[in-house]
Structures are given as C-alpha cells and as structure tokens.
C-alpha cells in the first residue's frame, strides 16, 4: 500500500489529506511534504488522517516532528481522525494529549 497526499488551503490553513499507510517506508514522504509546506510559509496545518489505514511509530514520529516545525513559527498542527483504531494509538502513546484531534477538517479549522 502506498501513501497518497493531497493539499488544499482553506482560510489560511493548509489541509493535508493523507491516504494509505504511514509506516517506515512511506513516512518520509509525509515528513518531506510537511517540511516543504512549512518552508513555504504554511504554519497552520491540518493533517486529515481519515483515509489512513495504518499508522506506526515512524508515522507518529513524523507527526510530532511536524508539530515541532510549525510551533517554531508560532503555528499549529491539528489532526482529523475518527477511526477508533488510530485514536487508540494516540491514546496509548499519550499523543492524544499533545495533538488537537478533531472529527472533521471544518472543526479543526474552526478551532484554529
């Protein structure tokens, strides 16, 4: 399974829709996309994980790294996730307390 990335901008927030599997092989693609967006001045990101079927520790590391990158520019990185199996990973690792996790991209943008 490969990783798909699509970006769109809504009200000054960049939404990155991620699909497929985020693992040791595909995570660098997501990391590079986040790095590229931050370098281009996008400091408010919403990572939409609704189409993600698998997420491992490498993927979690990329998300944490992305959060650090945007925070260095007084930005934000929020997640969209409603899948129980992924939410469980965030709860078990304690990252549910680190990330703002929303039910939709619209909710994430509204939360700012």
GROMACS elastic network, one bead per residue, 0.5 to 0.9 nm:
[ bonds ]
;  ai    aj funct       b0    kb
    1    20     6  0.61597   500
    1    21     6  0.62809   500
    2    19     6  0.81818   500
    2    20     6  0.57792   500
    2    21     6  0.63285   500
    2    22     6  0.84306   500
    2    25     6  0.89628   500
    2    26     6  0.69746   500
    3    18     6  0.70875   500
    3    19     6  0.56929   500
    3    21     6  0.56844   500
    3    22     6  0.66974   500
    3    26     6  0.60658   500
    3    27     6  0.82982   500
    3    29     6  0.78359   500
    3    30     6  0.82467   500
    3    52     6  0.84963   500
    4    17     6  0.79311   500
    4    18     6  0.56829   500
    4    20     6  0.63478   500
    4    21     6  0.86367   500
    4    30     6  0.89404   500
    5    16     6  0.65589   500
    5    17     6  0.56994   500
    5    19     6  0.65692   500
    5    29     6  0.86442   500
    5    30     6  0.75548   500
    5    33     6  0.82849   500
    6    15     6  0.80739   500
    6    16     6  0.56556   500
    6    17     6  0.51280   500
    6    18     6  0.67574   500
    6    19     6  0.87432   500
    7    14     6  0.67139   500
    7    15     6  0.54932   500
    7    17     6  0.62083   500
    7    18     6  0.88833   500
    8    13     6  0.84173   500
    8    14     6  0.57737   500
    8    15     6  0.53109   500
    8    16     6  0.67619   500
    8    17     6  0.83271   500
    9    12     6  0.63120   500
    9    13     6  0.55947   500
    9    15     6  0.59941   500
    9    16     6  0.88213   500
   10    13     6  0.52838   500
   10    14     6  0.64018   500
   10    15     6  0.73478   500
   10   109     6  0.79830   500
   11    14     6  0.83501   500
   11   109     6  0.80093   500
   12    42     6  0.81417   500
   12    44     6  0.74408   500
   13    42     6  0.73886   500
   13    43     6  0.78594   500
   13    44     6  0.51253   500
   13    45     6  0.58035   500
   13    46     6  0.71302   500
   13   109     6  0.69507   500
   13   112     6  0.84055   500
   14    37     6  0.83252   500
   14    42     6  0.65680   500
   14    43     6  0.81318   500
   14    44     6  0.62882   500
   14    46     6  0.62164   500
   14    47     6  0.85191   500
   15    44     6  0.86573   500
   15    45     6  0.58576   500
   15    47     6  0.59583   500
   15    48     6  0.68976   500
   15   105     6  0.74840   500
   16    33     6  0.88076   500
   16    34     6  0.86104   500
   16    45     6  0.72756   500
   16    46     6  0.61239   500
   16    48     6  0.59027   500
   16    49     6  0.86493   500
   17    46     6  0.83015   500
   17    47     6  0.61187   500
   17    49     6  0.65643   500
   17    50     6  0.78375   500
   17    51     6  0.77931   500
   18    21     6  0.86733   500
   18    22     6  0.86482   500
   18    30     6  0.82874   500
   18    47     6  0.71172   500
   18    48     6  0.59100   500
   18    49     6  0.54956   500
   18    50     6  0.74268   500
   18    51     6  0.62666   500
   18    52     6  0.62630   500
   19    22     6  0.83303   500
   19    48     6  0.86189   500
   19    49     6  0.69341   500
   19    50     6  0.74134   500
   19    53     6  0.73286   500
   20    51     6  0.63570   500
   20    53     6  0.53996   500
   20    54     6  0.69283   500
   21    26     6  0.71322   500
   21    27     6  0.84998   500
   21    51     6  0.88974   500
   21    52     6  0.57651   500
   21    53     6  0.54847   500
   21    55     6  0.61372   500
   21    56     6  0.85951   500
   21    59     6  0.89118   500
   22    25     6  0.77124   500
   22    26     6  0.55212   500
   22    27     6  0.52616   500
   22    28     6  0.89889   500
   22    30     6  0.80414   500
   22    52     6  0.73220   500
   22    53     6  0.81172   500
   22    54     6  0.59766   500
   22    56     6  0.65287   500
   22    58     6  0.76468   500
   22    59     6  0.52617   500
   22    60     6  0.85985   500
   23    26     6  0.53605   500
   23    27     6  0.53833   500
   23    28     6  0.87737   500
   23    54     6  0.73719   500
   23    55     6  0.59936   500
   23    56     6  0.53140   500
   23    57     6  0.74706   500
   23    58     6  0.58235   500
   23    59     6  0.56052   500
   23    60     6  0.89984   500
   24    27     6  0.56789   500
   24    28     6  0.76615   500
   24    56     6  0.75198   500
   24    57     6  0.81143   500
   24    58     6  0.54390   500
   24    59     6  0.71822   500
   25    28     6  0.70598   500
   25    29     6  0.85028   500
   25    58     6  0.88581   500
   26    29     6  0.56118   500
   26    30     6  0.71376   500
   26    59     6  0.82972   500
   27    30     6  0.52235   500
   27    31     6  0.61916   500
   27    32     6  0.86190   500
   27    58     6  0.64414   500
   27    59     6  0.53544   500
   27    60     6  0.89043   500
   27    61     6  0.87882   500
   27    62     6  0.66664   500
   28    32     6  0.59542   500
   28    33     6  0.84908   500
   28    58     6  0.88388   500
   28    59     6  0.85600   500
   28    62     6  0.77222   500
   29    32     6  0.51999   500
   29    33     6  0.62840   500
   29    34     6  0.87990   500
   30    33     6  0.50673   500
   30    34     6  0.62531   500
   30    35     6  0.85737   500
   30    59     6  0.83099   500
   30    62     6  0.73111   500
   30    63     6  0.86517   500
   31    34     6  0.52233   500
   31    35     6  0.61133   500
   31    36     6  0.85265   500
   31    59     6  0.86908   500
   31    62     6  0.55877   500
   31    63     6  0.77976   500
   31    65     6  0.79491   500
   31    66     6  0.71487   500
   32    35     6  0.50389   500
   32    36     6  0.59867   500
   32    37     6  0.85693   500
   33    36     6  0.50545   500
   33    37     6  0.61512   500
   33    38     6  0.86471   500
   34    37     6  0.51404   500
   34    38     6  0.61683   500
   34    39     6  0.85054   500
   34    42     6  0.89319   500
   34    45     6  0.85019   500
   34    62     6  0.87936   500
   34    63     6  0.88655   500
   34    66     6  0.62091   500
   34    69     6  0.85070   500
   35    38     6  0.52670   500
   35    39     6  0.60652   500
   35    40     6  0.85680   500
   35    66     6  0.73378   500
   35    69     6  0.76296   500
   36    39     6  0.51328   500
   36    40     6  0.61926   500
   36    41     6  0.88488   500
   36    42     6  0.87954   500
   37    40     6  0.50408   500
   37    41     6  0.64786   500
   37    42     6  0.52696   500
   37    43     6  0.77398   500
   37    45     6  0.86942   500
   38    41     6  0.51264   500
   38    43     6  0.56103   500
   38    44     6  0.85999   500
   38    45     6  0.87795   500
   38    66     6  0.86793   500
   38    69     6  0.71784   500
   38    70     6  0.66163   500
   38    73     6  0.85626   500
   39    42     6  0.72575   500
   39    43     6  0.87393   500
   40    43     6  0.87741   500
   41    73     6  0.89685   500
   42    45     6  0.69852   500
   42    70     6  0.81819   500
   42    75     6  0.83593   500
   43    69     6  0.83417   500
   43    70     6  0.51287   500
   43    71     6  0.78780   500
   43    73     6  0.64752   500
   43    74     6  0.73897   500
   43    76     6  0.64045   500
   43    77     6  0.79453   500
   44    70     6  0.70221   500
   44    74     6  0.87876   500
   44    75     6  0.51338   500
   44    77     6  0.60186   500
   44    78     6  0.82324   500
   44   112     6  0.81645   500
   45    67     6  0.89247   500
   45    70     6  0.79527   500
   45    75     6  0.79228   500
   45    76     6  0.61252   500
   45    78     6  0.63581   500
   45    79     6  0.85123   500
   46    76     6  0.81455   500
   46    77     6  0.56597   500
   46    79     6  0.55873   500
   46    80     6  0.70780   500
   46   105     6  0.69872   500
   46   108     6  0.68469   500
   46   109     6  0.76054   500
   47    63     6  0.86564   500
   47    77     6  0.72043   500
   47    78     6  0.62049   500
   47    80     6  0.61744   500
   47    81     6  0.88488   500
   47   105     6  0.83806   500
   48    51     6  0.77959   500
   48    52     6  0.85765   500
   48    78     6  0.85033   500
   48    79     6  0.58668   500
   48    81     6  0.67087   500
   48   104     6  0.79792   500
   48   105     6  0.68201   500
   49    52     6  0.51989   500
   49    53     6  0.86581   500
   49    79     6  0.70087   500
   49    80     6  0.56661   500
   49    81     6  0.53916   500
   49    82     6  0.83781   500
   49    83     6  0.86359   500
   49    86     6  0.87368   500
   50    53     6  0.83544   500
   50    80     6  0.66735   500
   50    81     6  0.54863   500
   50    82     6  0.67950   500
   50    83     6  0.70725   500
   50   104     6  0.87589   500
   52    55     6  0.72721   500
   52    83     6  0.89655   500
   52    86     6  0.85786   500
   53    86     6  0.84753   500
   54    85     6  0.88748   500
   54    86     6  0.77502   500
   55    58     6  0.79437   500
   55    59     6  0.57979   500
   55    60     6  0.72086   500
   55    86     6  0.71298   500
   55    89     6  0.83172   500
   56    59     6  0.53185   500
   56    60     6  0.64286   500
   56    61     6  0.87739   500
   56    89     6  0.86571   500
   57    61     6  0.61139   500
   57    62     6  0.86613   500
   58    61     6  0.50283   500
   58    62     6  0.63770   500
   58    63     6  0.88387   500
   59    62     6  0.50723   500
   59    63     6  0.63935   500
   59    64     6  0.87368   500
   60    63     6  0.51269   500
   60    64     6  0.62498   500
   60    65     6  0.85544   500
   60    90     6  0.84973   500
   60    95     6  0.86023   500
   61    64     6  0.50928   500
   61    65     6  0.60230   500
   61    66     6  0.84845   500
   62    66     6  0.60482   500
   62    67     6  0.85884   500
   63    67     6  0.62202   500
   63    68     6  0.87314   500
   63    77     6  0.85025   500
   64    67     6  0.50276   500
   64    68     6  0.63634   500
   64    69     6  0.87227   500
   64    95     6  0.86301   500
   64    98     6  0.86421   500
   64    99     6  0.86212   500
   65    68     6  0.51171   500
   65    69     6  0.62605   500
   65    70     6  0.88832   500
   66    70     6  0.63549   500
   66    71     6  0.85417   500
   66    77     6  0.72924   500
   67    70     6  0.54193   500
   67    71     6  0.60800   500
   67    72     6  0.86310   500
   67    75     6  0.84179   500
   67    76     6  0.68623   500
   67    77     6  0.54500   500
   67    78     6  0.84065   500
   67    99     6  0.83464   500
   68    71     6  0.51299   500
   68    72     6  0.62170   500
   68    77     6  0.88573   500
   69    72     6  0.53509   500
   69    73     6  0.71644   500
   69    75     6  0.83418   500
   70    73     6  0.52949   500
   70    74     6  0.64389   500
   70    76     6  0.57689   500
   70    77     6  0.67634   500
   71    76     6  0.61231   500
   71    77     6  0.81062   500
   72    75     6  0.71900   500
   73    76     6  0.87105   500
   76   112     6  0.79837   500
   77    99     6  0.74935   500
   77   100     6  0.78238   500
   78    99     6  0.61925   500
   78   100     6  0.51730   500
   78   101     6  0.61782   500
   78   102     6  0.76156   500
   78   108     6  0.64700   500
   78   109     6  0.86543   500
   78   112     6  0.87066   500
   79    99     6  0.68737   500
   79   100     6  0.61661   500
   79   102     6  0.61175   500
   79   103     6  0.86305   500
   79   104     6  0.87387   500
   79   105     6  0.81478   500
   79   108     6  0.72962   500
   80   100     6  0.85080   500
   80   101     6  0.56271   500
   80   103     6  0.56462   500
   80   104     6  0.55560   500
   80   105     6  0.60292   500
   80   107     6  0.85719   500
   80   108     6  0.70480   500
   81    84     6  0.84355   500
   81    86     6  0.73876   500
   81    87     6  0.69590   500
   81   101     6  0.63858   500
   81   102     6  0.61739   500
   81   103     6  0.58286   500
   81   104     6  0.74092   500
   82    85     6  0.89264   500
   82    86     6  0.78980   500
   82    87     6  0.70262   500
   82   101     6  0.85819   500
   82   102     6  0.75574   500
   82   103     6  0.55672   500
   82   104     6  0.81627   500
   83    86     6  0.55173   500
   83    87     6  0.61086   500
   83    88     6  0.85769   500
   84    88     6  0.59330   500
   84    89     6  0.86925   500
   85    88     6  0.51988   500
   85    89     6  0.66781   500
   86    89     6  0.51653   500
   86    90     6  0.66185   500
   86    91     6  0.88159   500
   87    90     6  0.51053   500
   87    91     6  0.62177   500
   87    92     6  0.86513   500
   87    96     6  0.76389   500
   87   101     6  0.87227   500
   88    92     6  0.60131   500
   88    93     6  0.85046   500
   88    96     6  0.88076   500
   89    92     6  0.52219   500
   89    93     6  0.61346   500
   89    94     6  0.84407   500
   89    95     6  0.82000   500
   89    96     6  0.85189   500
   90    93     6  0.53793   500
   90    94     6  0.60345   500
   90    97     6  0.82984   500
   90    99     6  0.86387   500
   91    94     6  0.51259   500
   91    95     6  0.62063   500
   91    96     6  0.50778   500
   91    97     6  0.78002   500
   92    95     6  0.77180   500
   92    96     6  0.82507   500
   93    96     6  0.76396   500
   94    97     6  0.59073   500
   94    98     6  0.72334   500
   95    99     6  0.60989   500
   96    99     6  0.55399   500
   96   100     6  0.72284   500
   96   101     6  0.71655   500
   97   100     6  0.74750   500
  100   108     6  0.80351   500
  100   111     6  0.89606   500
  101   104     6  0.89708   500
  101   108     6  0.76793   500
  102   105     6  0.72535   500
  102   106     6  0.87480   500
  102   107     6  0.61474   500
  102   108     6  0.56544   500
  102   111     6  0.88681   500
  103   106     6  0.84638   500
  103   107     6  0.66691   500
  103   108     6  0.78052   500
  104   107     6  0.52143   500
  104   108     6  0.64025   500
  104   109     6  0.87715   500
  105   108     6  0.50041   500
  105   109     6  0.61829   500
  105   110     6  0.85616   500
  106   109     6  0.51669   500
  106   110     6  0.61198   500
  106   111     6  0.85926   500
  107   110     6  0.50461   500
  107   111     6  0.61335   500
  107   112     6  0.86433   500
  108   111     6  0.51330   500
  108   112     6  0.64118   500
